[in-house]
Amino acid sequence: FMGGLIKAATKALPAAFCAITKKC
């Protein structure tokens, strides 16, 4: 589940995901 959620997040909001997870 988390894997799919991460993929969706990185595709829809790459900048936000980068800032939240600190993984760029």
C-alpha distance matrix in Angstrom:
0.0 3.8 5.4 5.3 6.2 8.6 10.0 10.7 12.2 14.3 15.5 16.5 17.6 18.2 21.0 19.3 16.3 19.1 21.0 18.3 16.9 20.4 19.0 21.0
3.8 0.0 3.8 5.4 4.9 6.0 8.5 9.7 10.2 12.0 14.0 15.0 15.4 15.7 18.2 16.4 13.2 15.7 17.5 14.8 13.2 16.6 15.4 17.7
5.4 3.8 0.0 3.8 5.4 5.1 6.2 8.7 9.8 10.6 12.3 14.2 15.0 14.6 17.6 16.6 13.1 15.2 17.8 15.7 13.7 16.7 14.6 16.4
5.3 5.4 3.8 0.0 3.8 5.4 5.1 6.2 8.5 9.9 10.6 12.1 13.7 14.1 17.4 16.4 13.4 16.1 18.6 16.8 15.4 18.5 16.6 17.8
6.2 4.9 5.4 3.8 0.0 3.8 5.5 5.1 6.1 8.6 9.9 10.4 11.4 12.3 15.2 13.5 10.8 14.0 16.0 13.8 13.0 16.4 15.2 16.6
8.6 6.0 5.1 5.4 3.8 0.0 3.8 5.4 5.0 6.0 8.5 9.8 10.0 9.8 12.6 11.5 8.2 10.8 13.3 11.5 10.2 13.2 11.6 12.9
10.0 8.5 6.2 5.1 5.5 3.8 0.0 3.8 5.4 5.2 6.1 8.6 9.8 9.5 13.0 12.8 9.9 12.1 15.2 14.2 13.0 15.4 13.2 13.6
10.7 9.7 8.7 6.2 5.1 5.4 3.8 0.0 3.8 5.5 5.2 6.0 8.1 9.2 12.6 11.9 10.0 12.9 15.4 14.4 14.1 16.8 15.3 15.5
12.2 10.2 9.8 8.5 6.1 5.0 5.4 3.8 0.0 3.8 5.4 5.2 5.4 6.6 9.4 8.3 6.3 9.6 11.8 10.7 10.9 13.6 12.6 12.9
14.3 12.0 10.6 9.9 8.6 6.0 5.2 5.5 3.8 0.0 3.8 5.7 5.4 4.3 7.9 8.2 6.0 8.0 11.0 11.0 10.6 12.4 10.7 10.2
15.5 14.0 12.3 10.6 9.9 8.5 6.1 5.2 5.4 3.8 0.0 3.8 5.9 5.9 9.6 10.4 9.2 11.2 14.1 14.4 14.3 16.0 14.2 13.1
16.5 15.0 14.2 12.1 10.4 9.8 8.6 6.0 5.2 5.7 3.8 0.0 3.8 6.2 9.0 9.1 9.0 11.7 13.6 13.8 14.7 16.6 15.6 14.8
17.6 15.4 15.0 13.7 11.4 10.0 9.8 8.1 5.4 5.4 5.9 3.8 0.0 3.8 5.6 5.3 6.0 8.5 10.0 10.5 11.9 13.5 13.1 12.3
18.2 15.7 14.6 14.1 12.3 9.8 9.5 9.2 6.6 4.3 5.9 6.2 3.8 0.0 3.8 5.6 5.1 6.0 8.6 10.0 10.5 11.3 10.2 8.8
21.0 18.2 17.6 17.4 15.2 12.6 13.0 12.6 9.4 7.9 9.6 9.0 5.6 3.8 0.0 3.8 5.5 5.1 6.3 8.7 10.1 10.1 10.2 8.5
19.3 16.4 16.6 16.4 13.5 11.5 12.8 11.9 8.3 8.2 10.4 9.1 5.3 5.6 3.8 0.0 3.8 5.4 5.1 6.1 8.5 9.6 10.5 10.2
16.3 13.2 13.1 13.4 10.8 8.2 9.9 10.0 6.3 6.0 9.2 9.0 6.0 5.1 5.5 3.8 0.0 3.8 5.5 5.2 5.9 7.8 7.9 8.4
19.1 15.7 15.2 16.1 14.0 10.8 12.1 12.9 9.6 8.0 11.2 11.7 8.5 6.0 5.1 5.4 3.8 0.0 3.8 5.6 5.5 5.3 5.3 5.0
21.0 17.5 17.8 18.6 16.0 13.3 15.2 15.4 11.8 11.0 14.1 13.6 10.0 8.6 6.3 5.1 5.5 3.8 0.0 3.8 5.8 5.2 7.5 7.8
18.3 14.8 15.7 16.8 13.8 11.5 14.2 14.4 10.7 11.0 14.4 13.8 10.5 10.0 8.7 6.1 5.2 5.6 3.8 0.0 3.8 5.7 8.1 9.9
16.9 13.2 13.7 15.4 13.0 10.2 13.0 14.1 10.9 10.6 14.3 14.7 11.9 10.5 10.1 8.5 5.9 5.5 5.8 3.8 0.0 3.8 5.2 8.1
20.4 16.6 16.7 18.5 16.4 13.2 15.4 16.8 13.6 12.4 16.0 16.6 13.5 11.3 10.1 9.6 7.8 5.3 5.2 5.7 3.8 0.0 3.8 6.2
19.0 15.4 14.6 16.6 15.2 11.6 13.2 15.3 12.6 10.7 14.2 15.6 13.1 10.2 10.2 10.5 7.9 5.3 7.5 8.1 5.2 3.8 0.0 3.8
21.0 17.7 16.4 17.8 16.6 12.9 13.6 15.5 12.9 10.2 13.1 14.8 12.3 8.8 8.5 10.2 8.4 5.0 7.8 9.9 8.1 6.2 3.8 0.0
